[in-house]
C-alpha cells in the first residue's frame, strides 16, 4: 500500500493530472507486488465506466449548458432580482438565488461558477463591489450545484460506492443543505455589505413584478420539475431524467426562445464530451485503485484501526470531514471522491452510519475543495473572469470556507436535519 499511495501523492506534487496519478499508482503497485498480470488494468478501467447510470453525467452537463445557450438563464436571473434585488448588496443576493435556480438544472459546480461569474462579476465590479468578494462569492455559490438536485457528484458517489445507495434519496437529502448554503451566503453577504457599504438598489419590492418574472421563468422551472418530479414519481430513472431534461431544453431553445442554433448545439456537444471524458477517465483509472484497495482489505483494516481508537460515530465523522477538507488543499473534489469512497464508506458502515447520510456528508465535504487553495477550481474560474490573481482572494475565502466546514459538521452531527425529506418519500428507512 505504501507504493500505491506514495506513487499517487508524489506524482500529484509533480503536477501530473490526477487521472494519470491514479493510473501510475496502480501500475507501480502491480509492478512491485507482481500479484496480478498488467492485463487486468484495461479490463478494470473499462468496467469502471461500463455502466448505464453513468450516462446521466453527460446528459445533465449538456442540459445545463443548453439551458444557458437557449436563453433560459436570463429569465431565472430576472425572477431572482424581483425576489431579493431590493436588499442591500442586492446584486450579490441575486447571484446566490440565481445559482439556486441554476443548480436545479445543471448539477455541476465549475460550470455554474463560470455561468454565474460571467453574468454577475462584471456587473458587481461596475457597481462598486470588491472584485475579490465578487469572485469568492460566485465560486462559493457554485457549491450549491452538486447539492441541490440533480447532482453529478451524487451520481458519481453512488456509482463508486457500488450502487447500493439510492440516487433519488441522495438528491433529496442534498436539497436542505443546498438551500442552507444559499441562506448562509446571504447572511455573510449582509454582514459584509453593511461593513463595507455596498450599494442598495433603488428598486422596491413588488409582488406584481415577482409574478410577472415567475411567468417568464416558467420554462426554466419546468426543467427542474421534469428532473426531480420525474425521478420521485418513478417515471424516470436519474439517467432518463437527464435525457428528458436535455430533450426539453433542446426543444425550448430551438422552437420557443429560438436562440439555439445548429452551431450552438454542436458547441454544446463538444463541451459536454470534453467535460464528461475528463470525469470518466478519472473514474476508469480509479477503478483499478479501488480494486487494489478492496482486494487488499484496506477498508476493513482502516475500520478496525479507527474502531480501536473509538467506537463513537461522532469521532469518525469529525475525522472524515476534517480529513476530506485537508485533502481539498491538494486534490480536486471528484478525484477525492473516486479515491476514498471505496475506503471510507465501508468504515462508516462499521460505525453504524446510515449509508445515504454518510454519502451526503462526503459529497458536501469534498465540495469545500472548490474554494480551497491552491486547487480551488471554481475560484480559478471566477478570478479569471474578474481579471485578478487567485492568490489575492485567499484571505477573502476564509469566512466562506469556515461556514461550509461548519455546515458540513452540523449536517454530520444532526442527521434529522437532512434525512427527513428522503424518509418522507419512503426512499430511506
C-alpha positions in Angstrom: 0.0 0.0 0.0 2.9 2.3 0.6 3.9 2.1 -3.1 0.3 2.9 -4.1 -0.1 6.0 -2.0 3.5 7.0 -2.4 3.3 7.0 -6.2 -0.1 8.8 -6.1 1.0 11.7 -3.9 4.5 12.1 -5.4 3.0 12.4 -8.9 0.4 14.8 -7.6 3.2 17.0 -6.2 4.9 16.9 -9.6 1.8 18.4 -11.2 0.7 15.2 -13.1 -3.0 15.2 -13.9 -5.0 13.3 -11.3 -6.3 10.6 -13.6 -2.7 9.7 -14.6 -1.6 9.9 -10.9 -4.2 7.2 -10.2 -3.1 5.1 -13.1 0.6 5.4 -12.2 -0.1 4.5 -8.6 -2.0 1.3 -9.6 0.7 0.4 -12.2 3.5 0.8 -9.6 1.7 -1.4 -7.1 1.1 -4.2 -9.6 4.7 -4.0 -10.8 6.2 -4.1 -7.3 3.9 -6.8 -5.9 3.7 -8.9 -9.1 0.5 -10.5 -7.8 -1.6 -9.8 -10.9 -1.0 -9.5 -14.6 -0.9 -6.0 -16.0 -3.6 -7.1 -18.4 -6.1 -6.6 -15.6 -5.7 -2.8 -15.9 -7.6 -2.2 -19.2 -10.2 -4.8 -18.1 -10.8 -2.9 -14.8 -10.7 0.5 -16.5 -13.4 -0.5 -19.0 -15.6 -2.0 -16.2 -15.2 1.2 -14.3 -17.1 3.2 -16.9 -19.2 0.5 -18.5 -22.4 1.5 -16.7 -25.8 2.8 -17.9 -26.3 5.1 -14.8 -23.1 7.0 -15.7 -24.8 8.2 -18.9 -26.7 10.7 -16.6 -23.4 12.7 -16.3 -23.2 13.9 -19.9 -27.0 14.4 -20.1 -27.1 16.7 -17.0 -24.0 18.6 -18.2 -25.5 19.1 -21.6 -28.9 20.1 -20.2 -27.3 22.8 -18.1 -25.2 24.1 -21.0 -28.1 24.2 -23.4 -30.2 26.0 -20.8 -27.7 28.8 -20.7 -27.4 28.9 -24.5 -31.1 28.9 -25.1 -31.8 32.0 -23.0 -33.5 30.3 -20.1 -30.9 31.6 -17.6 -31.7 35.4 -18.0 -35.3 34.7 -17.1 -34.2 33.0 -13.9 -32.0 36.0 -13.1 -35.0 38.3 -13.6 -37.0 36.2 -11.1 -34.2 36.3 -8.6 -33.8 40.0 -9.0 -37.5 40.5 -8.4 -37.3 38.5 -5.2 -34.2 39.9 -3.5 -32.8 42.6 -5.7 -34.1 45.3 -3.4 -31.9 44.3 -0.4 -28.5 45.9 0.4 -25.9 44.3 -1.8 -28.9 43.2 -3.9 -26.8 42.1 -6.9 -24.8 39.7 -4.6 -28.1 38.2 -3.3 -29.5 37.9 -6.8 -26.4 35.9 -7.8 -27.0 33.5 -4.9 -30.7 33.0 -5.7 -29.9 32.6 -9.4 -27.4 29.8 -8.6 -30.1 28.1 -6.5 -32.3 28.0 -9.6 -29.5 27.0 -11.9 -28.4 24.2 -9.6 -31.8 22.6 -10.2 -30.9 22.1 -13.9 -27.1 21.6 -14.1 -25.8 19.5 -11.2 -22.2 20.7 -11.6 -20.1 23.3 -9.8 -17.4 24.6 -12.1 -19.8 25.1 -15.0 -22.1 27.0 -12.6 -19.2 29.2 -11.4 -18.4 30.1 -15.0 -22.1 30.9 -15.8 -22.8 32.9 -12.7 -19.4 34.6 -12.7 -19.7 35.7 -16.3 -23.1 37.3 -15.6 -22.6 38.9 -12.2 -18.9 39.6 -11.6 -18.6 42.4 -14.3 -21.9 44.0 -13.1 -20.8 43.8 -9.5 -17.5 45.4 -10.3 -19.2 48.3 -12.1 -21.5 48.9 -9.0 -18.5 49.2 -6.7 -18.1 45.7 -5.3 -14.6 44.4 -4.5 -13.5 42.1 -7.3 -12.2 39.6 -4.7 -15.5 39.5 -2.9 -17.4 39.0 -6.2 -15.1 36.2 -7.3 -15.2 34.3 -4.0 -19.0 34.7 -3.7 -19.6 33.3 -7.2 -17.1 30.4 -6.5 -18.7 29.6 -3.1 -22.3 29.8 -4.5 -21.3 27.1 -7.1 -21.1 24.6 -4.2 -24.9 24.5 -4.4 -24.6 22.9 -7.9 -23.6 19.5 -6.6 -26.0 19.7 -3.6 -29.4 20.9 -4.9 -30.7 18.1 -7.2 -29.7 17.0 -9.8 -26.1 16.4 -8.7 -23.4 14.9 -10.8 -21.3 14.5 -7.6 -24.0 12.3 -6.0 -24.3 10.2 -9.2 -20.6 9.6 -9.0 -20.7 8.8 -5.3 -23.5 6.2 -5.8 -21.6 4.5 -8.6 -18.2 4.5 -6.8 -19.8 3.3 -3.6 -21.1 0.3 -5.5 -24.6 1.4 -6.5 -26.1 0.3 -3.2 -27.4 3.8 -2.3 -30.4 5.4 -4.0 -29.5 8.3 -6.2 -33.0 9.7 -5.7 -32.6 9.6 -1.9 -29.2 11.3 -2.2 -30.8 14.0 -4.4 -33.5 14.7 -1.8 -31.0 14.6 1.1 -29.0 17.3 -0.6 -31.9 19.7 -1.0 -31.9 21.1 2.6 -28.1 21.6 2.9 -28.1 23.1 -0.6 -30.7 25.7 0.4 -28.9 26.3 3.7 -25.7 27.1 1.8 -27.6 29.8 -0.1 -29.1 31.2 3.1 -25.8 31.2 4.9 -24.1 33.0 2.0 -26.9 35.6 2.1 -26.2 36.2 5.8 -22.5 36.6 5.2 -23.2 39.0 2.3 -25.5 41.0 4.5 -22.8 41.3 7.2 -20.1 42.2 4.8 -22.4 44.6 2.9 -23.1 46.7 6.0 -19.4 46.7 7.0 -18.2 47.7 3.5 -21.0 49.9 2.5 -22.1 48.0 -0.6 -25.0 49.7 -2.5 -28.7 49.4 -2.0 -30.9 49.2 -5.1 -33.4 52.0 -5.8 -35.9 49.4 -6.9 -38.7 48.5 -4.4 -40.1 45.0 -3.9 -43.3 44.4 -5.9 -45.4 41.2 -5.7 -46.8 42.0 -9.2 -43.2 42.0 -10.6 -42.5 38.7 -8.9 -45.5 37.1 -10.6 -44.6 38.6 -13.9 -41.0 37.4 -13.7 -42.2 34.0 -12.5 -44.2 33.6 -15.7 -41.1 34.4 -17.7 -39.0 31.9 -15.7 -41.5 29.0 -16.1 -39.5 27.5 -18.9 -36.5 27.1 -16.6 -38.6 26.0 -13.6 -40.3 23.3 -15.8 -36.9 21.8 -16.5 -36.4 21.4 -12.7 -39.8 19.8 -12.3 -39.1 17.4 -15.1 -35.9 16.2 -13.5 -36.9 16.0 -9.8 -40.6 15.2 -10.4 -39.8 12.5 -12.9 -37.4 10.8 -10.6 -39.5 11.0 -7.4 -42.7 9.9 -9.2 -40.9 6.8 -10.7 -41.5 7.9 -14.3 -37.7 8.3 -14.9 -34.5 6.9 -13.6 -31.9 9.6 -13.0 -30.3 8.8 -16.4 -33.7 9.0 -18.2 -34.4 12.3 -16.3 -31.2 13.7 -17.6 -32.1 12.7 -21.2 -35.6 14.1 -20.8 -34.3 17.4 -19.5 -31.8 17.7 -22.3 -34.5 17.0 -24.9 -36.8 19.5 -23.2 -34.2 22.3 -23.2 -33.2 21.5 -26.8 -36.9 21.8 -27.9 -37.4 25.0 -25.9 -34.2 26.6 -27.2 -34.9 25.7 -30.8 -38.6 26.3 -31.1 -39.7 28.6 -28.2 -36.9 31.0 -27.5 -35.3 30.3 -30.9 -31.8 31.2 -29.6 -30.4 27.7 -30.0 -28.8 27.4 -33.4 -27.1 24.4 -35.0 -23.7 25.7 -34.2 -24.7 26.2 -30.6 -25.8 22.6 -30.4 -22.5 21.4 -31.9 -20.6 23.5 -29.5 -22.6 22.2 -26.5 -22.0 18.6 -27.6 -18.2 19.3 -27.9 -18.2 20.9 -24.4 -20.1 18.0 -22.9 -17.8 15.5 -24.5 -14.7 17.3 -23.1 -16.1 17.7 -19.5 -17.6 14.2 -19.4 -14.4 12.5 -20.7 -12.3 14.2 -18.0 -14.6 12.7 -15.4 -14.9 9.3 -16.9 -11.1 8.9 -17.4 -10.8 9.7 -13.7 -13.4 7.0 -12.8 -11.7 4.4 -15.1 -8.3 4.9 -13.5 -9.8 5.0 -10.0 -11.5 1.7 -10.6 -8.1 0.0 -10.7 -7.0 1.6 -7.4 -10.4 0.8 -5.8 -9.9 -2.9 -6.8 -6.4 -3.0 -5.3 -7.7 -1.4 -2.1 -10.6 -3.8 -1.8 -8.7 -6.9 -2.7 -6.1 -5.9 -0.1 -8.9 -5.4 2.5 -7.7 -1.9 3.2 -11.2 -0.6 4.1 -11.7 -3.4 6.7 -8.2 -2.7 8.2 -8.8 1.1 8.4 -12.2 0.4 10.0 -10.7 -1.9 12.6 -7.9 0.6 13.3 -10.3 3.5 13.8 -12.6 1.4 16.0 -9.6 0.6 18.2 -9.3 4.3 19.0 -13.0 5.0 19.5 -16.3 3.4 18.6 -18.1 6.7 18.8 -19.6 7.6 15.3 -19.1 11.3 16.0 -15.4 10.7 16.4 -15.3 9.0 13.0 -17.5 11.5 11.1 -15.5 14.5 12.5 -12.3 12.8 11.4 -13.7 12.2 7.9 -14.8 15.8 7.4 -11.6 17.3 8.6 -9.6 14.7 6.5 -11.5 15.5 3.3 -11.2 19.2 4.0 -7.5 18.8 4.3 -7.3 16.7 1.1 -9.0 19.6 -0.6 -5.8 21.6 -0.3 -4.1 19.2 -2.8 -6.7 17.3 -4.7 -9.8 18.1 -6.8 -13.1 17.0 -5.3 -14.1 14.4 -7.8 -10.7 12.7 -7.5 -11.0 12.7 -3.7 -14.4 11.0 -4.0 -13.3 8.4 -6.5 -10.1 7.6 -4.5 -11.5 7.5 -1.0 -15.2 6.4 -1.1 -14.3 2.7 -1.5 -12.1 3.1 1.6 -14.3 5.2 3.9 -17.8 4.0 3.0 -17.2 0.5 4.5 -15.6 2.0 7.6 -18.7 4.3 8.0 -20.9 1.2 7.9 -18.8 -0.4 10.7 -19.7 2.7 12.8 -23.4 2.2 12.1 -23.8 5.3 10.0 -26.7 5.4 7.5 -25.3 5.0 4.0 -27.2 7.9 2.4 -26.4 10.2 5.3 -22.7 9.4 5.0 -22.9 9.9 1.2 -24.3 13.3 1.7 -21.6 14.3 4.2 -18.9 13.0 1.8 -20.3 15.0 -1.1 -20.6 18.1 1.0 -17.1 17.8 2.4 -15.4 17.4 -1.0 -17.1 20.5 -2.4 -15.1 22.6 0.0 -12.1 21.8 -2.3 -13.8 24.1 -4.9 -12.6 27.2 -2.9 -9.7 25.7 -1.0 -6.3 27.0 -2.2 -4.2 26.1 -4.1 -6.5 23.7 -6.1 -9.8 25.7 -5.9 -11.2 25.0 -9.4 -14.3 27.3 -9.1 -12.2 30.1 -7.7 -9.7 29.8 -10.6 -12.7 30.2 -13.0 -14.2 33.2 -11.3 -10.9 35.1 -10.7 -10.1 34.7 -14.4 -13.5 36.3 -15.2 -12.7 39.1 -12.7 -9.3 39.7 -14.1 -7.5 39.2 -10.8 -4.9 36.7 -9.4 -6.3 33.8 -7.5 -3.9 34.3 -4.6 -5.3 37.7 -3.9 -8.5 36.1 -2.8 -7.2 33.7 -0.2 -8.0 36.0 2.8 -11.4 36.7 1.4 -12.1 32.9 1.2 -11.7 32.3 5.0 -15.2 33.2 6.3 -16.8 31.2 3.4 -14.5 28.2 3.9 -15.3 28.2 7.7 -19.0 28.4 7.0 -19.0 25.5 4.6 -17.0 23.4 7.0 -19.2 24.3 10.0 -22.4 23.5 7.9 -20.9 20.1 6.9 -20.2 19.2 10.5 -23.7 20.3 11.5 -25.3 18.1 8.9 -23.0 15.2 10.1 -24.0 15.6 13.7 -27.7 16.1 13.1 -28.9 13.5 10.5 -32.5 14.6 11.0 -31.8 18.0 9.5 -31.5 16.4 6.0 -32.7 12.8 6.1 -36.4 13.7 6.9 -37.1 14.5 3.2 -36.0 11.1 1.7 -37.7 9.4 4.6 -40.9 11.3 3.8 -40.9 9.9 0.3 -40.1 6.4 1.5 -36.6 6.3 -0.1 -34.8 5.8 3.3 -36.0 3.8 6.3 
